[in-house]
Amino acid sequence: MQKTDEWYLYATTDLAAIRYRVNQLKADRVLYVTDSRQALHFRQVFAVARAAKFAPESVSLEPVAFGMMLGADGKPFRTREGGTVKLMDLLDEAERRAFELVSAKNPDLDEPHRREIARVVGIGAVKYADLAQNRTSDYVFSWDKMLTLDGNTAPYMQYAYARIRSIFRKGFSAGNETPKGGALQVAHPAERALALRLVRFAETVAAVADQCLPHILCAYLYDLAGAFMGFYETCPVLQADGATRASRLTLCDLTARTIRTGLDLLGIQTLEQM
């Protein structure tokens, strides 16, 4: 289907793509991740695709709309000159700011180490700030909120992971194998609170996949990190004895692995030390 000037409409190419995905790729679920302002366009395209039998009812065509990133003035995020912000420039700026923060907090670290931390933290902060919002909502972009070690941010989650890993570094010499822990003994209320959150990880991931809402996973990880901090403050780990110590080490290990896996699903790296 071509216009008289031999060009094609967006709807034409979108319909062709649906036919290809259904007939060649054998897709049974197709997600369209676009700006929320394109919602009407895709509703029309999907209706035509159904009417034309390009996509049977057994194939799910799902619009996954996202809101806009706004500046402090409440308008779409722009450069000072009024142009669109390039992703590369945004990530470079995030790394630069993260490097300044890392250098201020850990001036004794060598520069290559500080730059690697800044890369992981800076890029992770940008990703997490976007994914932690309900994707359908607009949100105000803020460097200060994005890079803080407090609150629902990537640096906070990365720091929580690094803090757990430090428990094992402190408790065991470099030459010894890190113990796998022992059977769980959930006696203290803080242990129970942490364990209950850990067992909800699978259902959380399933909900994210079903609803295409990554902020659900971010909220879960933030809640898990908070539960761990409460556990760590009230339940001695390395100072505990015998089976209690082994059980608490297991809780620490499970928490670290869950945070790492959750962040990995969001495309965010973790650090062993920060």
Number of C-alpha atoms within 10 A of each C-alpha: 10 10 9 7 6 7 10 12 11 11 15 14 13 15 19 14 13 20 17 15 18 17 12 9 10 11 16 14 12 15 12 12 13 14 15 17 11 13 15 9 11 17 14 11 17 21 12 15 19 14 11 11 11 20 24 14 10 9 16 14 21 15 19 18 18 20 17 19 17 16 15 11 8 12 13 18 19 14 11 8 7 9 9 11 14 10 10 9 10 14 18 14 15 23 24 16 19 26 21 15 16 20 18 10 11 12 12 9 13 10 13 9 13 20 19 14 21 23 21 20 29 25 21 27 28 23 18 23 22 20 17 20 19 15 20 14 12 18 21 15 19 14 14 9 14 24 23 16 16 13 14 21 23 31 24 20 27 27 21 25 25 18 18 21 18 14 15 17 13 10 12 13 10 10 6 7 8 12 12 11 18 16 14 17 16 17 9 11 13 19 22 15 16 23 19 14 17 20 11 12 19 10 10 19 17 12 15 15 12 9 10 17 19 22 19 18 23 26 15 19 24 20 15 25 24 17 21 25 17 16 22 16 10 13 18 13 20 16 10 14 11 9 14 22 20 21 22 25 24 19 25 23 20 15 24 21 15 19 25 21 16 19 21 12 13 18 12 20 17 23 17 14 14 21
